[in-house]
Amino acid sequence: MTDSVNHQAVDSAAKTSKGKRGKSRRGAEDRPSTITDVAREAGVSVATVSRTLAGNYPVSEETRARVMAAVKSLHYVVNVHAKALSGRVAGPVALVIKDITGPSLAHVAAGVEQEAASLGRLSLVCATHDDSARENDLVQLMREQHAAAVVLVGSAAPDESYQRRMSEYARALDAAGSRLVLVGRPAPAPGLPVTVVDYDNRGGAFQATSHLLASGHRSVLFLGGEVGLNSPDERRAGYLDALRAHGVALRAEALDTQGPYTRVSGYARTRDALRNGVEFTAVFAASDMVALGALAALREAGRSVPDDVSVVGFDDVPFATDLTPALTTIRVPYEELGRTAVRLALTRRDAMSDDDRVVLGTQLIIRKSVRRLAWQ
């Protein structure tokens, strides 16, 4: 009788223990496991689990093994936000761009990712689709995610609204221990906690146009970008600077055109210039995508490049060397822009002034799309 009672008691206790353990496991399946679940599973205190996972307090090998087995069994994930607040984890680098499909911006993203990885940081890429409200939401979200730096890339109109937004972003991120970095964007008002990484748009356009003028061309069709944005405006200024420096007047207003940096726009503007009888012996396309469209329009019209018309682009995207003929263009160090942005934000923070600015150079890459003419 006594043995029967004892066996029943043991069986009951075992079932109870198994039921509690099973309930704990089922709970972990129904919701994310917590540090309390890990402590219960390992048979230790919450403080011991925390110390074991942090690795900053001595615990026995047996205890560590039990804790790590419980972590694995319950698929426990450390609360990154809590670690970020305690300063035990390095925040990610957030890249906020208009469009992730463009070749130029993709190379900036590659530079950001490479430099962030070399510094042991995760990188996040977000697209705004040219929506300022979405940009605002993403910056706020990255601040809440404790991003170490938020890198905004791409041209913008330096109007009052832009200046106000950048000021708000810079101050909010700085207050959260983060850093705003602007790449290829207008510099905000001085005195703000922001880093600006830019490249020489105006100088690059001056080099491109001067190369055509030095090759004997006097009527250069300029396929510029959208008016009011900082990079397109700077490239147009470089085009006009070169004409003045070489003593060449703009022979017709129709030679100075603006539009989106797309293949379609380059094709349409070149086609229209040809149809309207605009005389030109060279084309300076302010982006390689625009140059691609210009080449298509010239080919369709039976104009040979460079025998009939010379063409220079801007960007030096990878396909520029594969075109026929290979495209003479301006090389922009897009990957280096991304790397520099991360490096400045993460490794020079103590040495930076409130408003740091770095301008990278551009380079003329001469290939096969320009023909030298007799001096006119």
Buried (B, 14 or more C-beta within 10 A) or exposed (E): EEEEEEEEEEEEEEEEEEEEEEEBBEBBEEEEBBBEBBBBBBEBEBEBBBBBBEEEEEBEEEBBEBBBEBBEBBEBEBBBEEBBEEEBBBBBBBBBBBEEEBBBBBBBBBBBBBBBEEBEBBBBBBBBEEEEEBBBEBBBBBBEBBBBBBBBBBBBBBEEEBBEBBBBBBBBBBEBBBBBBBBBBBBBEEEBBBBBBBBBBBBBBBBBBBBBBEBBBBBBBBBBBBEEBBBBBBBBBBBBBBBEEEEBEBBEEBBBBBBBBBBBBBBBBBBEBBEEEBEBBBBBBBBBBBBBBBBBBBEEEEBEBBEEBBBBBBBBBEEBEEBEBBBBBBBBBBBBBBBBBBBBBBEEBEEBEEBBBBEBEBEBBEBBBBBEBEEE
